[in-house]
Structure formats: C-alpha cells, structure tokens
Amino acid sequence: MQLPLRGADEVAAAIRRLSIRGAPLIGVAAGYGVALALVRDPDGLDDACATLIAARPTAVNLAHAVDRVRAAALAAPPGEARGAAALDEARALHAEEEASSDAIARHGAALLAGRRRILTHCNTGALAAPGRGTALAVIAELADRGALDLVLACETRPLLQGARLTVYELRRLGIDHALVVDAAAAGLIAAGEVDAVIVGCDRVAANGDVANKVGTYAHALAAAAAGIPFVVAGPCTTIDPDCPTGAAIVIEERDPDEVRAIAGGGAGAEGDRFELAPPGTACRNPAFDVTPGALVTALVTDRGVASPVSPETVRALVSGGTPGAR
C-alpha cells in the first residue's frame, strides 16, 4: 500500500501518527519532506524544517536529516535550484542509510555468531529503515548464514509493532519465530531460552545511553541478570554527540488512548476500538525508555562495533573509527 505525501506538513503528520516510523526511515522521509516543501514554495524552507523537526522529539535522525538537507538547499542559488539541491541531498541520505543497513547486518551477525536463539523488541526491519533495517537486518543475516534457530518477537505495547510488523517481516523472510507478550521476556531469558537480545535505537547519547521503544530497559536488565549479550543496532546517524547522557533525551509521551484502547480491524475509517480500561482512566504513555550504556554489551553500527560501550568507544564511532569491530 502506498502513502502519497505532497508536502512537509503531510510528511510530518505521517511521522506523528506513526505511518512513518523507525529512526532511520523517519530521517529519510523528513529529508524528502524538505525537498517537497521547496518544490511547492521556494520561500518556505524554514517553516517546513520547523514543522518536520517538531513531529517527534526523541529520534535524532529526524533533526539531523532536516538540518543536512536544509544546509544543502541554502548552499544553492535561490529559486528552483534549492529544491533540486534538497532533493539530491535527500536521495544521497537515502542511499547512505541503505548501505548502512547492509554494514550493520554484517557486523552484527559476526558479533552474534553462535547465538542461535534471539529475542528482539519493537520493529527494526525494512518497515522501519531503508534497506534491510537495523536489528532485524542482523537477524536476517544470521538466518541467511544458517546460524539462527528461533526469534522471539516481543509484542511491544502499546501499539503492538512487534506483533503487527516484526512478525509480518519474519514470516515474509521465512524465519522461524514465536510471538511473546512483553512481560514474558524476562522469565524466558532467566529460564535460559534466549542466547542474546538485539534491539534498535532511536537516539544514542555521547556516553552510550540508549533511547529505544518503551520496554527495552527491562530486557536489558533481564539480559544482564542472565549474563547474555544485550546488543543495540543502529546507524551512526542515530548517535547524538551533542547529548551528553540519556537524562538529556526528551522522551515523547503519547496519547493515553493508546493505552486505554486498541484498534481492531473494522471497516470504518478508524477501525473498531476495543476498550481495555474504563473511559477516562488516567494513563502514562511514554513511547521510549533509556537504557544505561553500562547495560549494553555492544553497539553495532555501520562503522563497526563499540564494545564495551563507553564515551570513548562511542566517540571513536562518530569520528569514523571501528572500536572493537569484529
């Protein structure tokens, strides 16, 4: 199914409602949104950029992509040339993210060699990033190498990206998998049924703290208690060297109705809604949580693997090095 988007405002709306999601894909889409805006209004650059950056606060790729495409546009002569320059830069960003996905898959598969039962959270495949994805790209590469027995996919409340999207991608790839509720993960890890946990990331702070879909922190704690690897996969564009620690990451808090109810598959415009709690129930709905870098066994990126994860190894990745690459 295609989603036609004709300007920065429509791209931003799609990002807000999660029709476009996943940190790398959000960045690429926002880059194209800047180019679309300039085609419609050569003088609308600043407004378009502000609209796109405000769409979601946690994933750093969005702001970085907008700033990069904006800079390319401003470097061109005023008028139509700016729209062409913005489009060229958005396409370059897109191609780079696809190449990053392939590199992440290779580095991650080498790191996890021998770990045949993998647990993952949220959705990190081709529906969340250009190319094969991030954490799910690693899983797919392990499967291609015949080095994978089973993937446990967490459902990922409240919007069920794991149940709806990751399971779809695993089925499409022909990878053996089982769906588990989020709360079952720690017990399965403790019981020895998981060899490693791998997840994606929406922002990595300079000290290695990681913001990812809510529920990730609990998996990291369980993995640490069981003594198995907890691995984070993402492109270096997701590292924010200007963010000193995870405490500085803005955590998006979403509509309480995402917790109180769940959408069904009805034929109406919004589908059926199944109430999970009495209407008006007070809810907290943080979309992300922060996992301390000390709990991350390795950060797998397109430039290599940081392990252990520390300010020094993260800095080396940002500067183009490959600390601890395997």
KEGU-824527 format. One record per residue (C-alpha): residue number from 0; residue in three letters; x, y, z. Coordinates in steps of 0.02 Angstrom, whole numbers, plus 50000, padded with zeros to 5 digits. Each point is the difference from the previous one (the first is absolute). Layout:
R	NUM	ALA	X	Y	Z
...
END
This chain:
R	0	MET	50000	50000	50000
R	1	GLN	50068	50171	49951
R	2	LEU	49983	50157	50104
R	3	PRO	50003	50155	49888
R	4	LEU	50078	50150	50089
R	5	ARG	50005	50169	49914
R	6	GLY	50088	50117	50120
R	7	ALA	50091	50022	50164
R	8	ASP	49838	50016	50097
R	9	GLU	49937	49832	49935
R	10	VAL	50167	49915	50033
R	11	ALA	50001	50070	50177
R	12	ALA	49821	49940	50030
R	13	ALA	50046	49826	49939
R	14	ILE	50149	49997	50118
R	15	ARG	49894	50057	50148
R	16	ARG	49868	49866	49975
R	17	LEU	50136	49867	49971
R	18	SER	49953	49965	49820
R	19	ILE	50186	50033	49977
R	20	ARG	50101	49932	50145
R	21	GLY	50173	49936	50044
R	22	ALA	50141	50124	50029
R	23	PRO	50093	49976	49834
R	24	LEU	49841	50003	49897
R	25	ILE	49934	50154	50090
R	26	GLY	50161	50090	49955
R	27	VAL	49993	49953	49817
R	28	ALA	49816	50046	49987
R	29	ALA	50032	50168	50082
R	30	GLY	50140	50035	49877
R	31	TYR	49881	49970	49856
R	32	GLY	49871	50107	50091
R	33	VAL	50118	50149	49993
R	34	ALA	50022	49974	49813
R	35	LEU	49812	49986	49973
R	36	ALA	49974	50162	50095
R	37	LEU	50122	50095	49891
R	38	VAL	49918	49936	49841
R	39	ARG	49834	50070	50061
R	40	ASP	50069	50161	50074
R	41	PRO	50182	50052	49971
R	42	ASP	49985	50122	50146
R	43	GLY	49926	49875	50123
R	44	LEU	50161	49916	50056
R	45	ASP	50005	50057	50181
R	46	ASP	49816	49965	50034
R	47	ALA	50014	49827	49923
R	48	CYS	50153	49955	50102
R	49	ALA	49920	50058	50161
R	50	THR	49843	49899	49964
R	51	LEU	50098	49842	49964
R	52	ILE	50117	50014	50150
R	53	ALA	49852	50022	50117
R	54	ALA	49914	49842	49938
R	55	ARG	50089	49885	50126
R	56	PRO	50128	50053	50129
R	57	THR	50095	49842	50047
R	58	ALA	50076	49928	49841
R	59	VAL	50153	50105	49957
R	60	ASN	50005	49946	49817
R	61	LEU	49853	50113	49961
R	62	ALA	50083	50163	50050
R	63	HIS	50169	49950	49929
R	64	ALA	49923	49958	49831
R	65	VAL	49900	50162	49994
R	66	ASP	50153	50103	50045
R	67	ARG	50106	49912	49869
R	68	VAL	49875	50023	49858
R	69	ARG	49968	50180	50054
R	70	ALA	50186	50038	49992
R	71	ALA	50011	49926	49825
R	72	ALA	49854	50106	49943
R	73	LEU	50073	50159	50072
R	74	ALA	50165	49967	49913
R	75	ALA	49910	50009	49832
R	76	PRO	49942	50161	49914
R	77	PRO	49826	50061	50050
R	78	GLY	49853	49935	49900
R	79	GLU	49973	49833	49917
R	80	ALA	50182	49949	50023
R	81	ARG	49972	49984	50186
R	82	GLY	49863	49872	49977
R	83	ALA	50112	49898	49884
R	84	ALA	50145	50010	50123
R	85	ALA	49887	49944	50143
R	86	LEU	49936	49852	49899
R	87	ASP	50177	49947	49954
R	88	GLU	50052	50005	50183
R	89	ALA	49846	49903	50055
R	90	ARG	50039	49866	49871
R	91	ALA	50181	49993	50059
R	92	LEU	49941	49979	50180
R	93	HIS	49883	49861	49944
R	94	ALA	50140	49907	49911
R	95	GLU	50116	50018	50150
R	96	GLU	49871	49928	50119
R	97	GLU	49974	49850	49885
R	98	ALA	50187	49967	49998
R	99	SER	50004	50021	50189
R	100	SER	49870	49864	50018
R	101	ASP	50107	49875	49906
R	102	ALA	50153	50043	50105
R	103	ILE	49902	49985	50163
R	104	ALA	49939	49828	49946
R	105	ARG	50178	49939	49968
R	106	HIS	50075	50070	50160
R	107	GLY	49857	49938	50108
R	108	ALA	49997	49825	49927
R	109	ALA	50187	49982	50033
R	110	LEU	49977	50061	50178
R	111	LEU	49857	49879	50037
R	112	ALA	50074	49846	49917
R	113	GLY	49950	49849	50103
R	114	ARG	49850	50086	50080
R	115	ARG	49859	49905	49918
R	116	ARG	49848	50054	50102
R	117	ILE	49972	50187	49990
R	118	LEU	49872	50112	50085
R	119	THR	49956	50168	49925
R	120	HIS	49883	50144	50039
R	121	CYS	49895	50119	49895
R	122	ASN	50028	50003	49811
R	123	THR	50170	50031	49922
R	124	GLY	49989	49927	49825
R	125	ALA	49963	50065	49827
R	126	LEU	49841	50084	50065
R	127	ALA	50104	50109	50117
R	128	ALA	50156	50040	49899
R	129	PRO	50060	50006	49821
R	130	GLY	50074	49835	49944
R	131	ARG	49989	49849	50114
R	132	GLY	49984	50100	50160
R	133	THR	50107	49999	50158
R	134	ALA	49978	49865	50133
R	135	LEU	49887	49899	49886
R	136	ALA	50131	50015	49862
R	137	VAL	50122	49913	50117
R	138	ILE	49872	49865	50034
R	139	ALA	49968	49977	49814
R	140	GLU	50187	49987	49967
R	141	LEU	50018	49867	50135
R	142	ALA	49857	49904	49918
R	143	ASP	50082	50015	49829
R	144	ARG	50160	49926	50074
R	145	GLY	49904	49853	50074
R	146	ALA	50049	50060	50173
R	147	LEU	49828	50029	50075
R	148	ASP	49874	49882	50079
R	149	LEU	49862	50112	50068
R	150	VAL	49951	50182	50024
R	151	LEU	49891	50050	50147
R	152	ALA	49909	50159	49950
R	153	CYS	49926	50105	50140
R	154	GLU	49828	50069	49962
R	155	THR	50055	50176	50050
R	156	ARG	49861	50093	50088
R	157	PRO	49906	50111	49982
R	158	LEU	49993	50001	49810
R	159	LEU	50056	49820	49970
R	160	GLN	50134	50037	49871
R	161	GLY	50080	49833	50040
R	162	ALA	49839	49902	49979
R	163	ARG	49940	50093	49846
R	164	LEU	50162	50043	49910
R	165	THR	50147	49895	50060
R	166	VAL	49901	49838	49988
R	167	TYR	49945	50050	49825
R	168	GLU	50181	50030	49948
R	169	LEU	50064	49840	50080
R	170	ARG	49864	49901	49912
R	171	ARG	50039	50084	49835
R	172	LEU	50185	49956	50022
R	173	GLY	49960	49820	50046
R	174	ILE	50085	50013	50171
R	175	ASP	49937	49887	50140
R	176	HIS	49925	50108	50136
R	177	ALA	49880	50007	50146
R	178	LEU	49906	50150	50067
R	179	VAL	50009	50035	50187
R	180	VAL	49917	50131	50109
R	181	ASP	50122	50130	50064
R	182	ALA	49982	49943	50180
R	183	ALA	50052	49821	49955
R	184	ALA	50172	50048	49935
R	185	ALA	50091	50011	50166
R	186	GLY	49939	49830	50057
R	187	LEU	50050	49918	49836
R	188	ILE	50172	50080	50010
R	189	ALA	50021	49942	50179
R	190	ALA	49948	49823	49951
R	191	GLY	50143	49991	49875
R	192	GLU	49890	50004	49845
R	193	VAL	50087	50152	49924
R	194	ASP	50182	50011	49944
R	195	ALA	50003	50188	49965
R	196	VAL	49888	50152	49990
R	197	ILE	50016	50122	49855
R	198	VAL	49900	50161	49979
R	199	GLY	50007	50159	49898
R	200	CYS	50020	50178	50065
R	201	ASP	49922	50171	49978
R	202	ARG	50141	50101	50078
R	203	VAL	50168	49956	50075
R	204	ALA	50076	50127	50119
R	205	ALA	50184	50042	49999
R	206	ASN	50031	49889	50151
R	207	GLY	49914	49849	49921
R	208	ASP	49829	50014	50084
R	209	VAL	49866	49941	49879
R	210	ALA	49821	50059	49973
R	211	ASN	49891	49869	49919
R	212	LYS	49819	49943	49998
R	213	VAL	49929	49988	50175
R	214	GLY	50032	49829	50076
R	215	THR	50180	49990	49939
R	216	TYR	50074	50042	50170
R	217	ALA	49914	49851	50080
R	218	HIS	50076	49882	49871
R	219	ALA	50172	50074	50034
R	220	LEU	49982	49969	50186
R	221	ALA	49944	49821	49971
R	222	ALA	50143	49968	49879
R	223	ALA	50127	50068	50125
R	224	ALA	49929	49891	50139
R	225	ALA	50011	49846	49888
R	226	GLY	50174	50041	49935
R	227	ILE	49951	50004	49815
R	228	PRO	50042	50136	49873
R	229	PHE	49887	50150	49984
R	230	VAL	50040	50077	49831
R	231	VAL	49940	50164	49924
R	232	ALA	50005	50023	49811
R	233	GLY	49985	50163	49904
R	234	PRO	50089	50113	49878
R	235	CYS	50125	50129	50063
R	236	THR	49872	50132	49950
R	237	THR	49903	49948	50155
R	238	ILE	50144	50049	50115
R	239	ASP	49978	50175	50070
R	240	PRO	50172	50065	50055
R	241	ASP	49918	50160	50063
R	242	CYS	49894	49903	50125
R	243	PRO	50113	49961	50150
R	244	THR	49895	49865	50084
R	245	GLY	49833	49914	49989
R	246	ALA	49930	50121	50129
R	247	ALA	50005	50136	49867
R	248	ILE	49894	49902	49876
R	249	VAL	49823	50065	49980
R	250	ILE	49880	49854	50022
R	251	GLU	49843	50017	49897
R	252	GLU	49840	49969	50097
R	253	ARG	49856	49949	49888
R	254	ASP	49810	50000	50007
R	255	PRO	49932	49904	50151
R	256	ASP	49870	49920	49885
R	257	GLU	50139	49892	49929
R	258	VAL	50006	49916	50171
R	259	ARG	49814	50003	50040
R	260	ALA	49945	49922	49836
R	261	ILE	50063	49902	49851
R	262	ALA	49947	50020	49819
R	263	GLY	49921	49852	49914
R	264	GLY	49979	49954	49819
R	265	GLY	49829	50074	49965
R	266	ALA	49951	50076	49834
R	267	GLY	49978	50176	50066
R	268	ALA	50125	50138	49972
R	269	GLU	50076	49973	50172
R	270	GLY	49957	49816	50016
R	271	ASP	49916	49926	50152
R	272	ARG	50061	50050	50173
R	273	PHE	50009	49877	50142
R	274	GLU	50000	50082	50170
R	275	LEU	50130	49928	50119
R	276	ALA	49960	50112	50148
R	277	PRO	49853	50109	50056
R	278	PRO	49988	50160	49898
R	279	GLY	50096	50143	50078
R	280	THR	50120	49887	50096
R	281	ALA	50158	50098	50040
R	282	CYS	50147	49933	49900
R	283	ARG	50184	50030	49972
R	284	ASN	50058	49961	49824
R	285	PRO	50186	50032	49976
R	286	ALA	50047	49939	49827
R	287	PHE	50182	49965	50045
R	288	ASP	50112	49959	50146
R	289	VAL	50187	50022	50027
R	290	THR	50119	49855	50027
R	291	PRO	50165	50047	50083
R	292	GLY	50152	49968	49892
R	293	ALA	50071	49890	50139
R	294	LEU	49865	49872	49960
R	295	VAL	50037	49998	49813
R	296	THR	50120	49860	49953
R	297	ALA	50034	50073	49828
R	298	LEU	49942	50140	49887
R	299	VAL	49997	49936	49821
R	300	THR	50009	50135	49866
R	301	ASP	50044	50020	49818
R	302	ARG	50176	50053	50052
R	303	GLY	50034	49853	50114
R	304	VAL	49963	49938	50175
R	305	ALA	50028	50095	50161
R	306	SER	50031	49876	50141
R	307	PRO	50007	50041	50142
R	308	VAL	49884	50148	49975
R	309	SER	50077	50157	50075
R	310	PRO	50024	50184	49958
R	311	GLU	50168	49954	49921
R	312	THR	49936	49860	49888
R	313	VAL	49847	50100	49949
R	314	ARG	50111	50149	49958
R	315	ALA	50109	49887	49893
R	316	LEU	49847	49944	49900
R	317	VAL	49945	50179	49970
R	318	SER	50174	50047	49939
R	319	GLY	50000	49855	49877
R	320	GLY	50097	49869	50097
R	321	THR	49952	49819	50031
R	322	PRO	50028	49969	50186
R	323	GLY	49991	49817	50043
R	324	ALA	49937	49957	49825
R	325	ARG	49979	49814	49971
END
